[in-house]
Amino acid sequence: MDATAIAQIANPFIQTVFIMVMGLGYFFTIRNLRSQVQEMNQARTTGGRPLIIVTEDYENLPTVNLAVQNVGHGPAKNITFEFSSQVESSDGFVLSELAFFEEGITSLAPGGRIVCYWDELGNLQEMFQEGRLQRGIAVTVNYQDITGGSFSHEWEIDPLLYAGLRTVGYRGVSDLVDIAEKISEEGIGDDGRE
């Protein structure tokens, strides 16, 4: 059998394989594009995907708060929480038994935030030393977006990470009011003299 005969036999086979490869390429490309269009439509409908976080709020140290926040672009619904151990303050109040943690939250808008006072950092350090507070409490959050997509994340809260952190005293409106009251109590007269 010469090369021409082999080429005539192989040519239809090679063309068939080429057509199949091209067809599969078009099929996967179209499937991928449809998936992207569906994701874009869902993002347009929902405003984006929600992301619910649970964290210790360190903005006002040495005061430690517990915060739940939707940092995503879309609203979340049917939010539930599971704690690996109790989140308790030094006065015996158990934050993890609050109604919204035990019963769940029906919805939380994008940027929505729930903050509850936990304790002072020094008190939490004493609780840990006494064995009443566990480090690295895991919080599992389950929730849905408005189209029914389900999500689950685990967060770890550990306020003792901030132990020994030097902070500047908080200066706000209440401090300004205290200073104004002190000045008025010192008896400065209308003419500016005592």
Secondary structure, DSSP 8 states (H G I E B T S, - for coil): --HHHHHHHHHHHHHHHHHHHHHHHHHHHHHHHHHHHHHHHHHHHHSS---EEEEEE-TTTTEEEEEEEE-SSS-EEEEEEEESS--B-TTS-BGGGSHHHHT-EEEE-TT-EEEEEEEEHHHHHHHHHHT-S-SSEEEEEEEE-TT--EEEEEEEE-GGGGTT-------SHHHHHHHHHHHHHTT--TTS--
